[in-house]
Amino acid sequence: MNTLALPLDLRALEKLRAEELEEARSIQAEMLPAESLRAGPVTISHEFKPIAAVGGDFLDYFQLMDGTFGLYLCDVSGKGLPAALYAALAVGTLRGVHKTGTSPSDALTTFNRRLLIRGMPRRHAAIHYAVFDPRSRDLASAGMPGPFHLCANGCRPLELSGIPPGLFADTCYESVTVQLSPGDSVLFCTDGITDAFDRDEEQFGVERLQELCGNKRHLSPAELLSNIFSAVEEFSRGREQHDDMAAALFFYSG
């Protein structure tokens, strides 16, 4: 047995793994918008920070054929490469759901039913899905708790509940509708932000996020998101986190 070959083989395997992870990272980048969306009175920006080379959060935003705007942000169960693979499955499934003229609650019902057809045990996908109609200025959202409405009165959570798609058949999703005024924003984020810990095991928390957003709501969407992620990083003081962080900010200028 040639023991000298072992270190070379290990280095080759490590190089191959690094190349595969880099390719996986590139593929996952295609599951995220390439840039902010700016159309008329609407601006949508996002930020994403995985804890591993690849992660299980994904999001997208787009203008639909009827002139409305759609946005989804999803946090699949698990971490790392398995979560990224399930996220790819969820993205393909969600993109196949007809969205024009479909309410957020109905779209998530269809998404849930199609995920269950795949039959992936112990996997699910917590999700926000929202649609904004610029004619009525109504934004309807369904899915996981939140999002947060930023307005002249501060920052408040929009109360929603729902079982993550992929767990149970015949799940119904409630929706909430809010009429946006010029200058209002809506923040969508995964719980990797609010559940971030510092070295004393204290969570960043919803209240700290609300206070930050209320004080910084005058910033552009990209600037506010940068402030949020910087605040979480500063709060954690270098403590290793255990969940990906993703956020999207919807801004209506009027």
PLY file of the C-alpha trace (Angstrom):
ply
format ascii 1.0
element vertex 254
property float x
property float y
property float z
element edge 253
property int vertex1
property int vertex2
end_header
0.00 0.00 0.00
1.36 3.38 -1.02
0.79 5.59 2.03
2.33 8.60 0.25
-0.65 8.66 -2.08
-3.13 9.15 0.74
-2.42 12.85 1.40
-2.57 13.51 -2.33
-5.92 11.68 -2.57
-7.29 13.65 0.37
-6.18 16.93 -1.17
-7.80 15.92 -4.45
-11.05 15.06 -2.66
-10.99 18.33 -0.76
-10.41 20.24 -3.98
-13.26 18.37 -5.67
-15.58 19.10 -2.76
-14.65 22.79 -2.82
-15.35 22.92 -6.55
-18.70 21.17 -6.09
-19.69 23.56 -3.29
-18.74 26.54 -5.43
-20.90 25.21 -8.25
-23.76 24.59 -5.80
-23.35 28.17 -4.54
-23.56 29.46 -8.12
-26.71 27.42 -8.76
-28.31 28.70 -5.57
-27.53 32.26 -6.59
-29.85 31.69 -9.55
-32.68 31.13 -7.04
-32.28 34.75 -5.89
-33.05 37.96 -7.81
-30.04 39.39 -9.60
-30.93 42.96 -8.58
-33.59 45.13 -6.98
-36.91 45.57 -8.76
-37.93 49.13 -9.59
-41.20 49.70 -11.42
-43.26 52.86 -11.04
-43.95 53.49 -7.34
-42.57 50.11 -6.26
-39.04 49.19 -5.18
-38.13 45.75 -3.81
-34.66 44.84 -2.54
-33.24 41.84 -0.69
-30.28 40.54 1.29
-29.22 36.97 1.99
-26.62 35.47 4.33
-26.30 31.67 4.54
-24.51 30.11 7.51
-22.90 27.48 5.27
-21.57 27.52 1.72
-25.15 26.95 0.60
-28.37 27.39 2.53
-32.07 26.67 2.68
-33.55 30.17 2.34
-34.73 31.50 -1.01
-36.78 34.39 -2.33
-37.96 36.10 -5.48
-40.04 39.08 -6.56
-41.62 39.95 -9.90
-44.33 41.86 -11.73
-47.29 39.75 -12.85
-49.18 39.99 -16.14
-52.09 41.89 -14.55
-49.82 44.67 -13.25
-49.67 43.41 -9.67
-46.41 42.56 -7.91
-45.57 39.23 -6.29
-42.98 38.41 -3.64
-42.12 35.20 -1.85
-39.53 34.39 0.79
-39.06 30.83 2.04
-37.14 29.03 4.78
-36.95 25.27 4.25
-36.20 22.87 7.07
-32.63 21.69 7.57
-29.23 23.22 6.92
-26.47 23.10 4.35
-26.53 21.02 1.19
-29.64 18.90 2.01
-31.62 22.08 2.70
-30.32 23.67 -0.50
-31.44 20.64 -2.52
-34.90 20.75 -0.96
-35.01 24.50 -1.59
-34.32 23.82 -5.28
-37.27 21.41 -5.32
-39.48 23.96 -3.56
-38.44 26.74 -5.96
-39.34 24.63 -8.99
-42.66 23.67 -7.43
-43.53 27.25 -6.46
-42.60 28.68 -9.84
-45.03 26.22 -11.40
-47.97 27.60 -9.39
-50.15 29.96 -11.44
-49.99 33.33 -9.69
-51.71 35.94 -11.89
-55.15 36.58 -10.43
-54.54 34.05 -7.65
-54.75 35.13 -4.01
-51.74 34.44 -1.76
-53.75 31.95 0.33
-54.88 30.00 -2.75
-51.35 30.00 -4.21
-49.96 28.53 -0.97
-52.70 25.91 -0.85
-51.65 24.76 -4.33
-47.98 24.90 -3.37
-48.63 22.75 -0.29
-50.58 20.17 -2.27
-47.85 19.85 -4.91
-45.05 19.59 -2.33
-46.89 16.73 -0.64
-47.12 14.88 -3.95
-43.31 14.75 -3.86
-43.54 12.88 -0.54
-40.38 14.20 1.14
-40.49 13.04 4.79
-39.41 15.40 7.57
-39.18 18.32 5.15
-41.28 21.46 4.95
-41.05 25.05 3.75
-42.10 28.01 5.90
-43.02 30.83 3.51
-44.25 34.37 3.01
-46.09 35.01 -0.24
-47.49 38.48 -0.90
-49.22 40.27 -3.78
-49.44 44.06 -4.11
-52.05 45.77 -6.31
-50.91 49.35 -7.09
-54.46 50.33 -8.11
-55.97 49.65 -4.70
-52.66 49.98 -2.80
-53.59 46.74 -1.03
-50.91 44.22 -0.11
-52.13 40.75 0.83
-49.81 38.24 2.48
-50.15 34.65 3.64
-47.85 32.11 5.27
-45.50 32.26 8.23
-45.73 34.88 11.01
-44.98 38.48 10.13
-44.28 40.37 7.90
-43.67 43.86 9.33
-45.45 47.01 8.16
-43.26 50.14 8.35
-45.30 53.35 8.36
-45.45 56.79 9.95
-46.59 55.19 13.21
-43.56 52.92 13.42
-43.14 49.22 12.70
-45.78 46.62 13.52
-46.07 42.91 12.70
-48.94 41.77 10.51
-50.49 38.91 12.44
-50.55 35.74 10.38
-50.47 32.07 11.20
-50.23 28.96 9.12
-48.68 25.53 8.93
-45.59 25.42 6.67
-46.32 23.83 3.28
-45.13 20.26 2.89
-46.46 18.88 6.18
-50.20 18.20 6.02
-52.81 17.85 3.31
-55.89 20.10 3.29
-54.05 22.90 5.10
-55.75 26.27 4.70
-53.83 29.55 4.74
-55.18 32.79 6.09
-54.21 36.12 4.57
-54.05 39.67 5.83
-54.49 42.79 3.72
-53.04 46.20 4.48
-53.47 49.40 2.46
-50.14 51.10 1.94
-49.69 54.86 2.07
-46.92 56.65 0.15
-43.64 56.08 1.96
-44.75 52.79 3.57
-42.65 49.63 3.45
-43.19 45.96 4.28
-40.33 43.83 5.57
-40.30 40.08 4.98
-37.61 38.08 6.78
-36.80 34.57 7.91
-36.40 33.78 11.61
-32.64 33.51 11.25
-32.63 37.27 11.90
-34.87 37.46 14.97
-33.49 34.17 16.38
-29.83 35.24 16.11
-28.00 34.82 19.45
-25.20 36.74 21.09
-22.49 35.25 23.33
-24.80 35.52 26.35
-27.47 33.39 24.61
-29.76 36.40 24.23
-31.83 36.58 21.03
-31.85 39.56 18.70
-35.64 39.34 18.89
-38.67 40.90 17.26
-38.74 44.00 19.47
-35.17 44.96 18.60
-35.95 44.49 14.90
-39.10 46.61 15.16
-37.24 49.41 16.93
-34.46 49.43 14.34
-36.94 49.49 11.44
-39.03 52.21 13.03
-35.99 54.42 13.53
-34.48 53.76 10.09
-37.62 53.62 7.91
-36.51 56.75 6.02
-33.59 54.84 4.45
-33.76 53.27 1.01
-34.73 49.56 0.92
-31.14 48.46 0.25
-29.76 50.72 3.00
-32.30 49.57 5.58
-31.59 45.91 4.83
-27.86 46.57 5.15
-28.50 48.23 8.53
-30.52 45.22 9.72
-27.85 42.68 8.80
-25.09 44.87 10.25
-27.07 45.24 13.49
-27.48 41.46 13.78
-23.76 40.94 13.14
-22.81 43.55 15.72
-25.28 42.11 18.23
-23.99 38.55 17.87
-20.37 39.65 18.60
-18.89 36.91 16.49
-21.04 34.10 17.88
-21.60 31.37 15.30
-25.22 31.30 14.14
-27.27 28.23 13.29
-29.76 29.52 10.75
-29.60 31.27 7.39
-30.76 34.88 7.21
-32.81 36.30 4.35
-34.92 39.41 4.03
-36.76 41.39 1.37
-38.10 44.93 1.70
-41.06 46.19 -0.33
-41.27 50.01 -0.62
-44.20 52.01 -2.02
-43.40 55.61 -2.93
-46.94 56.58 -3.95
0 1
1 2
2 3
3 4
4 5
5 6
6 7
7 8
8 9
9 10
10 11
11 12
12 13
13 14
14 15
15 16
16 17
17 18
18 19
19 20
20 21
21 22
22 23
23 24
24 25
25 26
26 27
27 28
28 29
29 30
30 31
31 32
32 33
33 34
34 35
35 36
36 37
37 38
38 39
39 40
40 41
41 42
42 43
43 44
44 45
45 46
46 47
47 48
48 49
49 50
50 51
51 52
52 53
53 54
54 55
55 56
56 57
57 58
58 59
59 60
60 61
61 62
62 63
63 64
64 65
65 66
66 67
67 68
68 69
69 70
70 71
71 72
72 73
73 74
74 75
75 76
76 77
77 78
78 79
79 80
80 81
81 82
82 83
83 84
84 85
85 86
86 87
87 88
88 89
89 90
90 91
91 92
92 93
93 94
94 95
95 96
96 97
97 98
98 99
99 100
100 101
101 102
102 103
103 104
104 105
105 106
106 107
107 108
108 109
109 110
110 111
111 112
112 113
113 114
114 115
115 116
116 117
117 118
118 119
119 120
120 121
121 122
122 123
123 124
124 125
125 126
126 127
127 128
128 129
129 130
130 131
131 132
132 133
133 134
134 135
135 136
136 137
137 138
138 139
139 140
140 141
141 142
142 143
143 144
144 145
145 146
146 147
147 148
148 149
149 150
150 151
151 152
152 153
153 154
154 155
155 156
156 157
157 158
158 159
159 160
160 161
161 162
162 163
163 164
164 165
165 166
166 167
167 168
168 169
169 170
170 171
171 172
172 173
173 174
174 175
175 176
176 177
177 178
178 179
179 180
180 181
181 182
182 183
183 184
184 185
185 186
186 187
187 188
188 189
189 190
190 191
191 192
192 193
193 194
194 195
195 196
196 197
197 198
198 199
199 200
200 201
201 202
202 203
203 204
204 205
205 206
206 207
207 208
208 209
209 210
210 211
211 212
212 213
213 214
214 215
215 216
216 217
217 218
218 219
219 220
220 221
221 222
222 223
223 224
224 225
225 226
226 227
227 228
228 229
229 230
230 231
231 232
232 233
233 234
234 235
235 236
236 237
237 238
238 239
239 240
240 241
241 242
242 243
243 244
244 245
245 246
246 247
247 248
248 249
249 250
250 251
251 252
252 253
